[in-house]
Amino acid sequence: MSQFTSRHLTRMADAPREEWMRIYDGAVESFDYFSACEEVPPAAFQYSALGVFRNKKLVAGAPVFSTRFDPSVVLEGATKKLYSGIATVIPAVRNVPIIGLGSPHSQEPTIAVDPTLNEQDQQEALNSLLSGLDTIAAESGARLTLLKDVGDVFRSWADQGLQDGGYSSLTALPVATLKVPESEDAYFASLSGNMRSNLRRRLKRAKNLRVEIRNNCEGLKDQLYALRESTLHRAAVDFAHFAEVSPDYFPNVLSGMEENSRLLTYWLEDNLVGFSLVVLNDHTMVQNYNGMRYPEGPDNGLFYLDWMTQLRLCMEKGIPIMHSGITTYLIKARLGSQFHRRYLYVRHRYKSINAILKSVVPTVSMETSDPGLIELGDEAPFVNPAQLLESAA
């Protein structure tokens, strides 16, 4: 009999905060962030959590989300055409009930396993987590279970166990990160001559914008939501309702993470034309959501001013790593970023359908849907997984 047991939690606070913080091992997005998110789910989602315990001690866990999903969103080419053809005969395949480990509000790895466990115990804890997820799926009627935003370090030891559990993986969109230099002069010196000149020109265009860094969004909630929606509608990649956010997300995160979140706002005279919401700790700053007004934002170099504002904030606080999220990969590469791959693991509870998934899913890559990654091609600055494993050891 396994020494590990899983428990479906109504909310993350059903297990002690200090135990979540221990297993998340310093991650900036952990108990406080996910607790703030679970209180304000978008209309299409329901949130909870899953914990694995040994002798009543939390040793693994993750946020849980449930929704309905159209799998064609992540498909491309002939596979997408085939699925669309099936959907004309069986419309229900465009509205599949799913249960997942992870958070729609994060691109960071969100499955936490106690770092002090040995390899065998890690695998047993993972198996208990997967068993718990399957139980939730059976009780809710979900057909598809998934693990969202798995990173290379977790994948290095968990992949075989996930495959043995019937899961197959596809490549999701990567996360861009920047190693923060010691000074602004050092950063500019690290760029190519063309990019250095281009960045300076763009920042000159931003001279009419005023920057305010806030700990709250008092009086701005509706404007933030409108700017976010405006930006979302112009996205080059369709994330369906996984990109949606509740208007209450912004005040909830800022109040729930008062010491570890900032709202960067950009003003043209008295008009709010853009924002970024970031969460941060001593070693990482993560941009979660941003938005801008069109055409005022692009016309005034807002993207570049926001980039430098985040970089300056990291320098001021001595934060060594800046996470700038997904999309706009071409310009982020030119601004010195590296890309970290993310993976999505999926499993259908019907064995016959899952057998089909296991042959199709590994051929799918969301990277092929992003224009910037396509243009970068082999020049895309992906981090070698071996480097990540060495630094994590």
C-alpha positions in Angstrom: 0.0 0.0 0.0 1.3 3.4 -1.0 2.4 5.8 1.8 1.1 8.7 -0.2 -2.6 9.7 -0.4 -4.2 12.4 -2.6 -6.9 14.8 -1.5 -9.1 17.1 -3.6 -9.1 20.5 -1.9 -11.9 23.0 -2.3 -9.1 25.7 -2.2 -5.4 25.8 -1.6 -5.9 27.2 1.9 -7.4 23.8 3.0 -3.7 22.9 3.5 -1.4 25.1 5.5 0.3 28.0 3.6 3.7 27.1 5.0 3.5 23.6 3.6 2.6 25.0 0.1 5.5 27.5 0.3 7.9 24.6 1.3 7.0 22.4 -1.7 7.0 25.4 -4.1 10.6 26.0 -2.9 10.8 29.8 -3.5 8.7 30.0 -6.7 7.3 33.5 -7.1 3.9 32.1 -8.2 2.9 29.8 -5.4 0.3 29.8 -2.6 -0.4 33.5 -2.4 -0.7 34.0 -6.1 -2.9 30.9 -6.8 -5.1 31.7 -3.8 -5.7 35.1 -5.2 -6.6 33.7 -8.6 -8.9 31.0 -7.4 -11.2 33.5 -5.7 -11.9 35.2 -9.1 -12.2 32.6 -11.9 -13.2 33.7 -15.4 -16.8 32.7 -16.3 -15.8 29.5 -18.1 -13.6 28.0 -15.3 -13.9 26.4 -11.9 -10.9 26.3 -9.6 -9.8 24.0 -6.7 -6.6 22.3 -5.7 -5.1 18.8 -5.3 -2.7 17.8 -2.6 -0.6 14.7 -1.9 0.1 13.8 1.7 2.4 11.5 3.6 1.7 11.2 7.3 -0.6 14.2 7.0 2.3 16.3 5.6 1.9 17.9 2.2 4.5 16.6 -0.2 3.1 17.5 -3.7 0.2 19.5 -5.1 -1.1 21.9 -7.7 -4.0 24.2 -8.6 -6.8 22.4 -10.4 -9.0 23.9 -13.1 -12.0 22.6 -15.0 -13.6 23.9 -18.1 -14.7 22.9 -21.6 -12.3 23.0 -24.4 -12.1 22.9 -28.2 -8.9 20.8 -28.9 -8.6 22.2 -32.4 -7.2 25.4 -30.8 -3.8 23.7 -30.4 -3.9 21.8 -33.8 -2.4 22.8 -37.1 -2.5 21.9 -40.7 -3.8 18.5 -41.8 -4.5 17.4 -38.2 -6.7 20.5 -37.6 -8.6 19.9 -40.9 -9.2 16.3 -39.9 -10.5 17.3 -36.4 -12.7 19.9 -38.0 -14.1 17.3 -40.3 -14.9 15.0 -37.4 -16.5 18.0 -35.6 -19.0 18.5 -38.4 -20.3 15.0 -37.7 -19.8 15.0 -33.9 -20.1 18.6 -32.7 -19.5 17.5 -29.1 -15.8 17.1 -29.9 -15.5 21.0 -29.9 -16.8 21.2 -26.3 -14.8 18.6 -24.3 -15.0 18.7 -20.5 -11.5 18.8 -19.1 -9.7 18.8 -15.7 -6.2 20.0 -15.5 -3.3 20.6 -13.1 -2.0 24.1 -13.4 -3.5 27.6 -13.8 -4.8 29.5 -16.8 -3.2 32.5 -15.1 0.4 31.2 -15.3 2.9 30.0 -17.9 5.2 28.9 -15.1 5.5 25.3 -13.9 2.7 25.0 -11.3 3.0 21.4 -10.1 5.0 21.3 -6.9 6.8 18.3 -5.5 8.8 18.4 -2.2 12.4 19.0 -3.3 13.7 16.9 -0.4 12.0 13.7 -1.6 14.3 11.0 -3.2 13.7 9.9 -6.8 11.5 6.9 -5.8 9.3 9.0 -3.5 9.0 11.7 -6.2 7.6 9.1 -8.6 5.3 7.8 -6.0 4.0 11.2 -5.1 3.5 12.0 -8.9 1.6 8.7 -9.3 -0.6 9.7 -6.3 -1.2 13.1 -7.9 -2.2 11.5 -11.2 -4.5 9.1 -9.4 -6.2 11.9 -7.6 -6.6 13.9 -10.8 -8.3 10.8 -12.4 -10.6 10.5 -9.5 -11.7 14.1 -9.8 -12.2 13.6 -13.5 -14.4 10.5 -13.0 -16.5 12.3 -10.4 -17.0 15.4 -12.5 -17.5 13.6 -15.9 -14.5 15.2 -17.5 -13.2 13.2 -20.5 -9.7 14.8 -20.8 -7.1 15.3 -18.1 -4.0 17.4 -18.6 -1.0 18.9 -17.0 -0.4 22.5 -18.1 3.0 24.2 -18.6 5.4 21.4 -17.6 9.0 22.6 -17.7 12.2 20.8 -18.7 13.4 20.1 -15.1 10.1 18.5 -14.0 9.9 16.7 -17.4 13.4 15.2 -17.0 12.3 12.9 -14.1 8.5 12.8 -14.6 8.2 12.1 -18.3 8.5 8.3 -18.1 6.0 8.1 -15.3 3.5 10.3 -17.2 3.9 8.1 -20.3 3.3 5.0 -18.2 0.2 6.7 -16.9 -1.2 7.0 -20.4 -0.2 10.6 -21.0 1.3 12.0 -24.2 2.8 15.4 -24.6 2.8 18.3 -27.1 5.1 21.3 -27.2 3.4 24.5 -25.9 4.5 28.0 -26.3 7.8 28.9 -24.6 8.4 31.5 -21.9 10.9 34.3 -22.5 13.4 35.2 -19.7 16.2 37.7 -19.5 19.2 37.6 -17.2 19.3 41.0 -15.7 22.6 42.8 -16.1 24.3 44.9 -13.4 23.4 48.3 -15.1 21.5 49.9 -17.9 24.7 50.7 -19.6 25.7 47.0 -19.5 22.4 46.0 -20.9 22.6 48.4 -23.9 26.2 47.2 -24.5 24.9 43.6 -24.6 22.6 44.3 -27.6 23.5 44.3 -31.2 24.3 47.8 -32.7 21.0 47.8 -34.7 18.9 46.8 -31.7 20.7 49.3 -29.4 19.9 52.2 -31.9 16.3 50.9 -32.4 15.6 50.7 -28.7 16.9 54.3 -28.1 14.8 55.6 -30.9 11.7 53.8 -29.5 12.4 55.2 -26.0 12.6 58.7 -27.5 9.1 58.2 -28.9 7.9 57.4 -25.4 9.1 60.7 -23.9 5.5 61.9 -23.6 4.4 58.9 -21.5 4.4 59.1 -17.7 5.2 56.0 -15.7 3.5 55.2 -12.4 4.3 52.1 -10.4 1.5 51.2 -8.0 0.6 48.6 -5.3 -3.1 48.8 -6.1 -5.5 49.5 -8.9 -8.0 51.7 -7.1 -10.2 53.4 -9.6 -8.6 51.6 -12.5 -10.1 48.1 -12.5 -12.5 48.6 -15.4 -9.9 50.4 -17.5 -7.3 47.6 -16.9 -9.9 45.0 -18.1 -10.7 47.0 -21.2 -7.1 47.5 -22.1 -6.4 43.8 -21.6 -9.4 42.9 -23.8 -8.2 45.3 -26.5 -4.7 43.7 -26.6 -6.2 40.1 -26.5 -8.3 40.8 -29.6 -5.1 41.7 -31.5 -3.1 38.6 -30.5 -1.5 36.6 -33.3 -2.3 33.3 -31.6 -5.8 32.2 -30.5 -5.7 31.0 -26.9 -9.5 30.7 -26.7 -10.9 31.3 -23.2 -7.6 30.3 -21.6 -6.6 33.9 -22.2 -9.6 35.3 -20.4 -9.4 37.0 -17.1 -11.9 38.3 -14.6 -12.0 42.0 -14.1 -11.5 41.3 -10.3 -8.3 39.5 -11.0 -6.3 42.7 -10.9 -7.4 44.0 -7.5 -7.4 40.5 -6.0 -3.8 39.8 -7.0 -2.6 43.2 -5.9 -4.2 43.0 -2.5 -3.4 39.3 -2.0 0.3 39.9 -2.9 0.7 43.4 -1.7 4.5 43.0 -1.0 5.1 40.9 -4.1 3.2 42.5 -6.9 3.3 45.8 -8.8 1.1 47.5 -11.3 3.1 49.4 -13.9 0.9 52.0 -15.5 1.6 54.3 -18.5 -0.2 57.6 -19.0 -0.5 60.0 -21.9 -1.5 63.2 -20.2 -4.4 62.1 -18.0 -5.3 59.0 -20.0 -4.2 55.5 -19.1 -2.8 54.0 -22.3 -1.1 50.8 -21.0 -0.2 48.6 -18.0 1.7 45.5 -16.9 1.0 43.5 -13.8 4.1 41.8 -12.4 4.7 39.5 -9.4 8.1 39.3 -7.9 10.4 38.0 -5.2 14.1 38.2 -4.5 15.2 36.2 -7.5 12.4 36.4 -10.2 10.0 38.9 -11.6 7.1 37.5 -13.8 4.9 39.6 -16.1 1.4 38.1 -15.9 -0.9 40.4 -17.9 -0.5 43.5 -19.9 -2.6 45.7 -22.1 -2.5 48.9 -24.1 -4.7 51.3 -26.0 -4.5 51.4 -29.8 -3.0 53.3 -31.6 -1.7 55.5 -28.7 0.4 52.7 -27.2 2.3 51.6 -30.3 2.6 55.2 -31.6 4.4 56.2 -28.4 6.8 53.2 -28.0 4.9 51.7 -25.1 6.2 48.2 -25.5 9.8 49.3 -25.2 9.1 51.7 -22.3 7.3 48.9 -20.5 10.3 46.6 -21.2 12.8 49.0 -19.8 10.5 49.8 -16.8 10.4 46.2 -15.8 14.2 45.8 -16.4 14.9 48.9 -14.3 12.7 47.6 -11.5 14.6 44.3 -11.5 17.9 46.3 -11.3 16.7 48.5 -8.5 15.6 45.5 -6.4 18.6 43.2 -7.4 16.3 40.7 -9.1 18.5 38.5 -11.4 15.8 37.0 -13.7 13.0 38.8 -15.6 10.2 36.6 -17.1 8.4 38.3 -19.9 5.9 35.6 -20.7 4.8 34.3 -24.1 4.3 35.9 -27.6 6.2 38.7 -29.3 9.2 36.3 -29.5 11.0 38.0 -32.4 11.5 41.3 -30.6 12.2 39.6 -27.2 15.0 37.6 -28.8 16.5 40.8 -30.2 16.2 42.3 -26.7 18.4 39.5 -25.3 15.9 37.0 -24.0 16.2 33.2 -23.9 13.3 30.9 -24.4 12.3 28.0 -22.1 10.1 25.3 -23.5 6.8 24.3 -22.0 4.9 21.1 -22.5 1.3 20.1 -22.2 0.5 16.5 -21.2 -2.9 15.1 -22.1 -4.8 11.9 -21.5 -8.3 10.8 -22.5 -10.2 8.6 -20.1 -11.5 6.4 -22.9 -8.8 4.0 -23.9 -9.7 3.8 -27.5 -9.6 7.6 -27.9 -6.5 7.9 -25.9 -4.8 5.4 -28.2 -5.5 7.8 -31.1 -4.2 10.8 -29.0 -0.9 9.0 -28.2 -0.2 8.8 -32.0 -1.4 12.3 -32.9 -0.4 14.5 -29.9 3.4 14.1 -30.1 3.3 15.5 -33.7 1.6 18.7 -32.5 3.6 21.8 -31.5 2.1 25.2 -30.7 5.5 26.7 -31.6 4.5 26.3 -35.2 1.5 28.6 -34.8 3.5 31.7 -33.6 4.7 34.1 -36.3 7.7 35.3 -34.3 9.0 31.8 -33.6 8.4 30.8 -37.3 10.5 33.8 -38.4 13.3 33.1 -35.9 13.4 29.4 -37.0 16.7 27.8 -35.9 17.9 31.1 -34.6 15.4 31.1 -31.8 17.4 31.3 -28.5 16.1 28.2 -26.7 17.8 27.2 -23.5 19.5 23.8 -23.6 17.6 21.5 -21.1 21.0 20.1 -20.0 21.9 23.6 -18.7 18.7 23.8 -16.7 19.3 20.4 -15.2 22.8 21.3 -14.2 21.7 24.5 -12.5 18.9 22.7 -10.7 21.2 20.0 -9.4 
